[in-house]
């Protein structure tokens, strides 16, 4: 994979904290309108760009990073299935480390090739 496990886990953990704080504010702040809550949960451009970058460099074809960040339950677990032909493979991610391992396994064999354009 093109990113170290330590860096990936640190980035995901930091975003999880920010998203959890936003979720808490949406649930507990009575002064926020529905539009305010929507904007708060969409995150800032920096956060969305970071998710897009991580998705690209980890070859996350199914958007599991974004889903893990936003769809985790109160125990930080995310359960999902991916269709593979006639069957569905089921996964349970319980930490950012599990997410990294899943993405490393899924990206096996994919390589990003950058070539210098010849003039």
Secondary structure, 3 states (H helix, E strand, C coil): CCCCHHHHHHHHHHHHHHHHHHHHHHHHCCCCCHHHHHHHHHCCHHHHHHHHHHHHHCCCCCCHHHHHHHHCCCCCCEEEEEEECCEEEEEEECCHHHHHHHHHHHCCCCCCCCCCCCC
